[in-house]
Amino acid sequence: MRALILNSGLGSRMGDLTKEHPKCMTPVSPNETILSRQLRMLYEAGITEAVMTTGAFDSVLVSECSRLDLPLRIIFVKNPDYAQTNYIYSIYCAREALRGQDILLMHGDLVFENTVLDDLLACETSCMAVSSAVPLPEKDFKAVTAGGMVQKVGIEFFTDAVAAQPLYKLRKDDWDRWLDAIIAYCESGDPAKRRCYAENALNELPEKQIAALDIGGRLCAEIDNPSDLAVVSAKLQAVERRTVYMCFSTDMIHSGHIAIIKKARRLGRLMIGVLSDEAVAGYKRFPLLPFAERKAMFENIAGVWRVVEQKELSYRANLEAYRPDFVVHGDDWQHGFQKVIRDEVTAVLASYGGQLVEYPYAEDQKYRELERRARAELSIPDFRRGRLKRLLAMKGTVSAIEAHSGLTGLIAEKTVVYQDGGARQFDAMWISSLCDSTARGKPDIELVDMASRYRTLDDIMEVTTKPVIFDGDTGGLTEHFVYTVRTLERMGVSMVIIEDKTGLKKNSLFGTEVQQTQAPIPAFCAKIRAGKKAQKTADFMICARIESLILERGLDDALNRAFAYTEAGADAVMIHSRREDPAEIFAFTEQFRAKDPVTPLVVVPTAFNTVTEEEFQARGINIVIYANQLTRSGFPAMQHAAELILTHHRAKECDAVCMPFREIIRLIPEDI
């Protein structure tokens, strides 16, 4: 497509403003003239070729276009008889450069919004800019329309007409017919036909396929005199003060992002909201880059006016604070879990007159490949190991669910529940000795050796990316625990939890029903210190699990141990109870936090399971571990399936309680 810009007029009604240059060089803002604005907009819209007709001040105009140094190829055609003819003759002079082309035709004194140009170019047919939102002008163009199509254009029409502007997008067949009519007019020998409007020739065509593109009240106006200049400049200033808001969660900017940013900034000053780390981690995956770096990344993109933090998936707080004129988003949120967010955005915008603009979502294989590579980064041990600490810093409270195989690890990794426009998922995985032993049909007495448990851990970590908390039982002998720490740290585990018991391990669920011996405080502190000394990075965490409440030794004993263990270097403390009433857990938390507001607290609410994560967070608890629910739910389901087959002597009845295997296979990464 070529642009045709008509700049051969004298501009005499502008008075002294056009004494030394053509009208198109008149400033309309502190930084732009009509000409520079038009050419910049054409370039940004992807048009690289233009034909420009000239007349008076021909050399001045050519020099100015050269000075602007835009990557546009401009063919200049001078109308030698510009003082005695109209622009119909200028088009005739340029006919050789215009035939057989899609044409964007505009007068050189026309000022219009980016969105007007965008809509014009997006129209599938030939079209002309008209406006039903403004009164019919007395002396300017009007278009007679019928069925959404332009029938006639001129200054004399008032019936069935709307205001019109000399801004057209013309398909080459439609344009060639009009050009032929223009040539016939100019070669007729009648001087009057060289002084009329080019639209006179258009009106004589028997068939016109030019749609009337209604631009409403948007800016699109010619500047004929100083009064017009003042009005248009004021409107343009208001247009350029408009703000546009977009929100991003990405930590990798690709061409799809740049494309929509370019579109958005054509609407006004572009403000980008960058989702907080906490919001991103809950919405999709842990961010590769922290918020500060993602914010800086967008601040360095050309055309971005301002970058702010968006703390939640909900836009409400930022929309109410900044009141943007436009919100821009891909059309992918019209359905699915984000529709709730979209509905909220439209409601807030409607409350003050803002507008939602949606562009087609960029779906491309290379973008999926970038996401796959990002997930691969998250699984690298050195990156995965430090994520638990970063999540605690971001969110305050994180949740973990047990996994005892690669498949249950994938369930922990990929299970997402969408609520109120947001997403909830587990932050980490708990590799439980109880569940690992149970999956092998063995008692939870540290019978499964560490080598076997490492194989389970390796199976899970090979197919997942989330942080891992490892159940280290008692830690064994201090000398052995040192090597356990080194191995887990090297594998990328974030935390090991060891309990303060000695002797043959008995599961805490039995409490005082079986003989269990709690380790002396000095001995357990020595084990913690040895483990901390053995680790190589600051990311790895050792959590001391206190069994005092399980063994009914009282709150004071639990607190004494907690403070001793943290003094010995424990990075976190787990307080355990088998009572359904969480009162003793809350009492411990309150008294511990009074003295130590920093050290993370861990709970496993298997017994006191009525407490929500929000309640735990309000009381200062940082890690909530759902320690055995996948195991406990999986075995009854498998047993029920086996009973159905035995009862009915076939597998048909069992299908109703079975997930289709293709759904299970979809959990498994293809790149293993």
C-alpha positions, 0 to 999 in steps of 0.5 A: 500500500502507498500513501497519497498525501496532497500538499499542493495547495496554497493555504492562503487562509492560514495568513502569515502562518504559510508565508514561508512554508506550505500549510502541512509544516504548521506546528500542531504541538510543541514537538510536531507539525501536521506533516511530521505527525502524518509521516510518523503515523504512517511509518508506525502503521507499517506503510513505507512508501508515499506519493506526495504532491507539491506546489508552492514551497516545493523545495522547502517541503522536500527539504523538510521531509529529508530532515525528518529522516524517517524510513519512508520512500517518498515520491514527490510530484509537483503540480506545475499549475498549482495556483490555477488548479485543485488537487484533482489535477495534482492527482492527475500529475502523479497518476503514473506512481499511483495506478495498480496500488492500494492507496491511503489517500489524505489531505496534507492538512488533516490531523487524526488520531492513531485509532482512526488510521488503524481502523481505516487500515483494518477495514476489509473494503475500501472506506472513507472516514465519516462521523455521525457524532458531529453536526453537518458542516456548512462548507466542508465535505459531507458524504451521502450514505446508504446501507453503510456505503458512500454514494456521493461526496461533496460540500453541497449535500445535506440530505441523508448525509454525514460529516466526512473527511478526505481520508480514504483507504482504497483497494486498487480496483476501486482506486483505479476506477476513480483514477480513470475518472480523474484522468478523464476529467483532467484531459477533457479540455474543460478548465473547470474540471481541473479546478473542482474536487476529485470527488466530483469524478468519484460521484459520476462513477456508476458503482462505488464500493466505498464503505462509510467508516464511522469514526464517531467523535474521535479527532479527524479534522482539516486545518484551513485557518488559524481558528481551526488550528487552535481547535485541532491543537487543543483536541490533539493535546487532549488526545495525547494526554490520554492514558493507556493501561496494560498489565504484564506478568512475563519475565521474557519479552518476545515479539508478541509483547512488543507488537501489542505494546506498539498498538497500545501506545498508539492510543495514548501515554502507555502505563504498564502494570507489572504483577508482583512476584506474589501474584505471578507465583500464584497465577502461573509459575514462579517468576524467573526474574524478581519484580524489580528486574521485570519492572526495569525491563519494561521501563526500558522499552521505547514508548512506555511512559510509566511502569507501576506495580500491580499487587494482585491479579485484580486490576481494580486498585490500579484502575481506581488509582490511575483512572486510565482512558483505555485498558488494553488486553489480548482477547484470550480473557473473554472466556475461561477463568480470567473472564471474572477479571475482565468483567471487573475491569469493564465495570470499573471502566464504565464507572468513569467512562474508560474503554477496554480495547482488546487485540487478538491473542498472539498464539505462536509455537515459538512462544510456547517454546520460550515458556517450556525453556523457562520451566526447564530453568526452574528445574535446575537444582541451583535455581530450585533450591533457593525458591522456597526462601524467595517464596517465603519472602514474597508471600509470607505463607506458602503451602506444600502437598506430599508427593511420593512418586513422579506422578503425584509430583506432577499432580502437586505441580500442575493442580490449579484451582481458579477462584474469583479471577485468580489462581490457587496452586501449591507452592512446594512439595513435601517428600514424606518418609511415611508416604514413601514407606507406605507406597512401598508397603513398608512401616514408617520406621526408617526401614526405607534407606536413604538411597531408596528415598533419594531415588523417589526424590530423583523421580519427582524432581526430574519431572517437576519444578517446584521447591521440595521440602524433604522429610529427614525423619530424625536425621540419623546419626549426626555423622550421617546427617552431614552427608544427607545435607550435602546430598539433598543440597546438591540435588536442589532440595530447599529444606530438610525437616528433622524431628527431635527423637532418638532410637527406633522411629515411631510415627508421630500419629501414635503419640504416647501410645508407643514408646518414643524418646525425645532427643536431649536438647544439646544433642539435637542442637549439635546435629543442627550445627553439624548440618549447617556447617556442612551445607555449601549454600545459603539457600538450603534450610534445616528445619527443626521439628519439635515433638513436645506436644505430641509426647504431651511434655507441655508448651514450655518444653516446646518453647525451650526447644524452639529457642535452643534450636534456632540459637543452634542455627535452625532456619525454621521450626516445625511445631506438631500436634495430633489434637483436633483443637489447634489451641496448643498450636496457636498458643505456641505460635503466639509465645514464640512470635513474641520473642522471635518474629522472624524464624519461619514456623511450619505446621502439618495440620493433619489433625487440626484440619479445620484451620485455613491457610489465611488463619495460619498466616494471620497468626504468623505461620509460614509453611503449611504442609498437607503431609499425606492427603494424596496417599490417603485419598489414592489408596481407598480409590484403588481399593474401591476399583479393585472391589468393583472388578471383583464384584462384577467380574468385569471392568465396565463398572470400574470405568466410572471411577477411573480417569481416562488414561489420556488425561493422565498422560497429559500430566507427563512432560513430553520433553523427558 
